[in-house]
Amino acid sequence: MTAGRFDPDRLVEQACAAAGLDDFGDDGSWRDGLHRLCDGLVADARLNDLGVEIAAMDIHRALTSRLAIVDWRARHPAIGAAPVPRPIFIVGQPRTGTTILFDLLAQDPALRPPLTWEVDNPFPPPEPETYDTDPRIAQTQANIEMSEQIVPGLLAHHPMGALVGQECVRITAGQFTSMIFPTQYRLPDYYRWLLYDADHGPAYRYHRMFLQHLQSGVGGRWLLKSPAHLWQLDALVAEYPDALIVQTHRDPLNVISSISALLHHLRRLASDESSIPDCAAQSREQIIVGLQRAMALRDSGALAAHQVVDVHFADFMRDPFETLRTLYRRLGRELDPVTEQRMRAHLAEHPGDHGGGRYRWADTGLDAAEVRDQVRAYQQRYDVPDEPLR
């Protein structure tokens, strides 16, 4: 039954029928990722009945969104010629303050984050007059709240909302070359293909296409975020050579235990057979590869020094507004009082608990001394101190 639900050709036919369209607007490179994803969902993901429905819906949404965007773009050619100037990308390991930094910067009216509702439902493009009242907002919020009902505590691990900025992995899902899939599902072969063999150039080209689509309705300087960019910074800067990169830094061991707990909680929505050690093995490999690649890229000179701002988690948690003022200076701007007040209000409403008791290193099954040796060069490079393990 599961194999039939994840037949790639059948999924494509269903999407075309639903959209009334058949032009995916590319050379077909997305099909390789789709086939690998479907193979993994059948062979490795250990989906429960609900998980089958969720994964099929994820694929359907990605395909139909792509069809609609390509069609709209063909009917409005000026969209494809519009620049995406100097986007800001927040990258870094997961669980290093990327989300709160993203959310605070999103309080600046001059910056334009892609919101969850418009990423999940991008057609037609958003309109300024209804940007805060579009009916797609309520639909998206209802889906999020349903997920919380199925897996209580999900939003405590990873706050979500229709009007909250969405990560870029949700966008690159339309190329099926995206870390969103092995985050939500157990896909060992797929995630290693992403790390080592996949061509991410087409994913970033689709990413630009998606941004052009959204900004044709509501513009602004793009504010973007995903830890997954850390693994593919070379492809990112090839597509966006004028991007500003904000890299966050924290002790990787607490990152690994935190992200492992999050992956486990996310996967419980679709599978009854997730485990933290399984998630930790994937997280460890991804974190180590990402940190090593980012260091090598920066050493190569492919990223100019003025393009990168380093943010230390401990500094940001201790004094977020000093960090923000430093970042604004690098943007060539001052943090104006009105925007700062909006940021302070947001922080007061969303204080967070910095992880609380939601994760423990002991749950990962990993050898702390061995992992510490593997990340020591990174910590020395960026002066990242060891933290007490939780």
C-alpha positions in Angstrom: 0.0 0.0 0.0 2.8 2.5 1.0 4.7 1.8 -2.2 1.7 2.6 -4.3 1.1 5.9 -2.5 4.7 6.9 -3.2 5.0 6.0 -6.9 6.7 9.1 -8.3 5.0 9.0 -11.7 1.6 8.7 -10.1 2.3 11.6 -7.7 3.3 13.8 -10.6 0.2 12.8 -12.5 -2.0 13.6 -9.5 -0.4 17.0 -9.1 -0.8 17.9 -12.7 -4.5 16.9 -12.6 -5.1 18.9 -9.5 -3.4 22.0 -10.8 -4.6 21.7 -14.4 -1.0 22.2 -15.5 2.0 20.1 -16.6 5.0 22.5 -17.0 7.5 22.2 -14.1 9.7 24.8 -15.6 13.1 23.0 -15.4 15.3 20.4 -17.0 13.7 17.7 -14.9 16.6 17.6 -12.4 14.0 17.7 -9.5 12.9 14.2 -10.5 16.0 12.6 -9.2 15.4 13.9 -5.7 11.7 13.0 -5.9 12.5 9.4 -6.8 15.1 9.2 -4.0 12.7 10.7 -1.5 9.9 8.3 -2.5 12.3 5.3 -2.3 13.3 6.4 1.2 9.7 6.9 2.4 8.9 3.4 1.4 12.1 1.6 2.5 13.4 3.6 5.5 10.9 6.1 7.0 8.9 3.6 9.1 5.7 5.7 8.5 2.5 5.1 10.4 -0.8 5.6 8.7 -0.9 9.3 9.5 2.7 9.6 8.3 1.8 8.2 4.9 -0.9 10.9 4.5 1.4 13.7 5.7 4.3 12.7 3.5 2.0 12.3 0.4 0.5 15.7 1.2 4.0 17.3 1.5 5.0 16.0 -1.9 1.7 17.0 -3.5 2.0 20.6 -2.1 5.6 20.9 -3.4 4.6 19.7 -6.9 1.5 21.8 -7.2 3.2 24.9 -5.9 5.9 24.5 -8.4 3.4 24.1 -11.2 1.5 27.2 -10.2 4.6 29.3 -9.8 6.0 28.3 -13.2 2.7 29.0 -14.9 2.3 32.4 -13.2 5.8 33.3 -14.2 5.2 32.3 -17.8 2.2 34.6 -17.9 4.1 37.4 -16.2 7.6 37.4 -17.7 8.7 40.5 -15.8 8.8 38.4 -12.6 11.7 36.4 -13.8 13.7 39.5 -14.6 13.3 41.1 -11.2 16.5 41.2 -9.0 16.8 39.8 -5.5 19.3 42.3 -4.2 21.6 41.8 -1.2 19.5 39.1 0.7 20.4 38.4 4.3 20.9 34.7 5.1 21.0 33.5 8.7 23.0 30.3 8.8 24.8 28.3 11.4 24.2 25.1 13.3 20.6 24.4 14.4 19.6 25.4 17.9 22.2 28.3 18.0 19.8 31.2 18.3 19.0 31.3 14.5 15.3 31.4 15.1 15.1 34.1 17.7 17.6 36.2 15.7 15.5 35.7 12.6 12.3 36.6 14.4 13.8 39.7 16.0 15.1 41.0 12.7 11.7 40.3 11.1 10.3 43.0 13.3 12.1 45.5 11.1 9.6 46.8 8.4 12.5 47.2 6.0 13.2 43.4 6.0 11.1 40.8 4.3 10.9 37.3 5.7 8.9 34.6 3.8 6.0 33.8 6.1 4.8 30.3 6.7 1.4 30.8 5.1 2.8 32.2 1.8 5.5 29.5 1.6 3.0 26.7 2.1 0.4 28.4 -0.2 2.3 30.6 -2.6 -0.3 30.9 -5.3 -1.5 33.5 -6.1 1.3 35.8 -4.9 0.4 37.7 -1.7 -1.1 41.2 -2.0 -0.2 44.1 0.2 -3.8 44.9 1.0 -4.6 41.4 2.4 -1.1 40.4 3.6 -2.3 40.1 7.2 -5.8 38.9 6.5 -5.5 36.5 3.6 -7.7 33.4 4.2 -4.7 31.2 3.7 -3.4 32.4 7.0 -6.2 30.7 9.0 -5.9 27.6 6.9 -2.2 27.3 7.6 -2.6 28.1 11.3 -5.3 25.4 11.7 -2.9 22.8 10.2 -0.2 23.8 12.6 -2.5 23.6 15.6 -3.7 20.1 14.4 -0.1 18.9 14.5 0.2 20.1 18.1 -2.9 18.2 19.0 -1.5 15.0 17.5 2.0 15.4 19.1 1.5 17.6 22.3 4.6 19.6 23.0 5.7 19.9 19.4 5.4 23.7 19.4 7.5 24.0 22.6 10.3 22.2 20.8 9.9 24.2 17.6 7.6 27.2 17.7 5.6 27.7 14.5 2.9 29.9 13.2 1.2 31.0 10.0 2.5 34.6 10.5 6.0 33.5 11.5 9.0 33.5 9.1 9.6 30.1 7.4 12.9 28.4 6.7 14.3 28.1 3.2 14.2 24.3 3.4 10.5 24.6 2.9 11.1 26.5 -0.3 13.8 24.1 -1.7 11.3 21.2 -1.1 10.0 22.1 -4.6 13.3 20.9 -6.1 13.2 17.8 -3.8 16.8 18.7 -2.8 16.0 19.8 0.8 16.9 19.0 4.3 13.2 19.4 5.3 12.6 15.8 4.3 15.2 14.0 6.4 14.3 16.3 9.3 10.7 15.2 9.3 11.3 11.6 8.3 13.9 8.9 8.8 15.7 8.9 5.4 19.3 7.8 5.9 20.1 7.2 2.2 18.4 10.4 1.1 20.2 12.7 3.6 23.6 11.2 2.7 22.8 11.9 -0.9 22.0 15.5 0.1 25.2 15.8 2.0 27.6 14.2 -0.5 26.3 13.8 -4.0 23.3 16.1 -4.8 23.7 19.1 -7.1 22.3 22.0 -5.0 22.6 24.5 -7.8 19.1 23.9 -9.2 17.7 24.1 -5.7 19.0 27.6 -5.2 17.8 28.6 -8.7 14.4 27.4 -7.7 14.8 29.3 -4.4 15.4 32.5 -6.4 12.3 31.7 -8.6 10.2 31.3 -5.4 11.4 34.6 -3.9 10.8 36.4 -7.2 7.2 35.0 -7.2 6.5 36.2 -3.6 8.1 39.6 -4.1 6.0 40.3 -7.2 3.2 40.8 -4.7 4.9 42.1 -1.5 8.5 43.3 -1.8 11.3 44.2 0.5 14.9 43.2 1.3 14.8 39.5 1.9 15.6 38.1 5.3 16.2 34.3 5.1 17.1 31.6 7.4 18.1 27.9 7.5 20.8 26.0 9.2 20.9 23.8 6.0 22.6 26.6 4.1 25.7 25.9 6.2 26.2 22.7 4.2 25.9 24.3 0.8 27.3 27.9 1.2 29.1 27.5 -2.1 25.9 27.0 -4.0 24.2 29.8 -2.1 26.9 32.4 -2.9 27.0 31.2 -6.5 23.3 32.1 -6.8 23.4 35.1 -4.5 26.9 36.6 -4.8 25.9 39.8 -3.0 24.3 38.0 0.0 25.2 38.9 3.6 25.8 35.7 5.6 25.1 35.8 9.4 26.7 32.7 10.9 25.8 31.7 14.5 28.2 29.8 16.7 27.7 27.5 19.7 29.2 24.5 21.3 28.3 21.7 18.8 27.8 19.0 21.4 24.8 20.8 23.0 23.6 21.5 19.5 23.7 17.8 18.6 21.8 16.7 21.7 19.2 19.5 21.2 18.6 18.9 17.5 18.4 15.2 18.1 15.6 15.7 20.5 13.8 18.0 18.1 14.2 15.5 15.2 12.8 12.8 17.4 9.8 14.9 18.3 9.1 16.0 14.7 9.3 12.4 13.4 6.9 11.2 16.0 4.2 12.9 14.0 4.7 10.5 11.1 6.3 7.4 12.7 5.9 5.3 15.8 9.4 4.0 15.6 11.7 7.1 16.0 14.6 7.1 18.5 16.9 9.8 19.8 20.1 7.8 19.2 19.1 7.3 15.5 18.4 11.0 15.2 21.7 11.8 17.0 23.8 9.7 14.5 22.4 11.8 11.6 22.8 15.1 13.5 26.4 14.4 14.4 27.3 13.7 10.8 25.5 16.7 9.5 26.9 19.1 12.0 30.5 18.0 11.6 30.3 18.1 7.7 28.6 21.5 7.8 31.2 23.1 10.1 34.1 21.7 8.1 32.7 22.8 4.8 31.9 26.3 6.0 35.4 26.7 7.4 36.9 25.5 4.1 34.8 27.8 2.0 35.7 30.8 4.1 39.4 29.9 3.9 39.1 29.7 0.1 38.1 33.3 -0.2 34.9 32.5 -1.9 33.2 34.6 0.8 34.6 38.1 1.3 35.2 39.1 4.9 32.6 41.9 4.6 30.0 39.4 3.6 30.0 37.4 6.8 29.0 38.4 10.3 29.7 36.0 13.2 27.3 35.8 16.1 28.1 33.9 19.2 25.2 32.2 20.9 26.5 33.2 24.4 26.9 36.8 23.5 23.5 37.0 21.9 21.8 35.4 24.8 23.6 37.7 27.3 22.9 41.0 25.4 20.8 40.5 22.2 20.6 44.2 21.4 24.3 44.8 21.4 24.5 41.9 19.0 21.7 43.4 16.9 23.4 46.9 16.9 26.6 45.3 15.7 24.8 43.5 12.9 23.0 46.7 11.9 26.3 48.5 11.6 27.5 45.8 9.2 24.3 46.4 7.3 25.3 50.0 7.0 22.3 51.1 9.1 21.4 52.1 12.6 18.9 50.3 14.7 16.2 52.9 14.9 14.2 53.3 18.2 10.9 52.3 16.7 12.3 49.0 15.4 14.2 48.4 18.6 11.0 48.8 20.6 9.2 46.3 18.3 12.0 43.9 18.9 11.9 44.3 22.6 8.1 43.8 22.6 8.5 40.6 20.6 11.3 39.3 23.0 9.1 40.1 26.0 6.3 38.0 24.4 8.6 35.2 23.4 11.2 34.9 26.1 12.0 31.2 25.5 13.7 28.9 27.9 16.9 28.1 26.0 16.0 24.5 25.8 15.0 23.8 29.4 15.1 20.1 30.2 14.0 19.0 26.7 17.3 17.4 25.8 20.1 15.5 27.4 23.5 14.5 26.0 23.1 11.1 27.7 20.1 10.3 25.5 22.2 10.6 22.3 24.3 7.4 22.8 27.3 9.3 21.5 30.8 9.5 22.9 31.3 13.1 24.1 35.2 12.9 24.0 35.2 11.5 20.4 32.7 14.2 19.1 34.7 16.9 21.0 37.8 15.9 19.1 36.0 16.2 15.8 34.7 19.7 16.4 37.7 21.1 18.3 39.2 22.8 15.2 35.9 24.7 14.7 35.8 25.8 18.3 39.3 27.0 18.2 38.8 28.9 14.9 35.8 30.8 16.2 36.6 30.9 19.9 33.6 28.9 20.8 33.8 27.7 24.4 32.8 24.3 25.7 29.4 24.4 27.5 28.4 22.1 30.3 26.6 19.1 28.7 23.0 19.0 29.6 
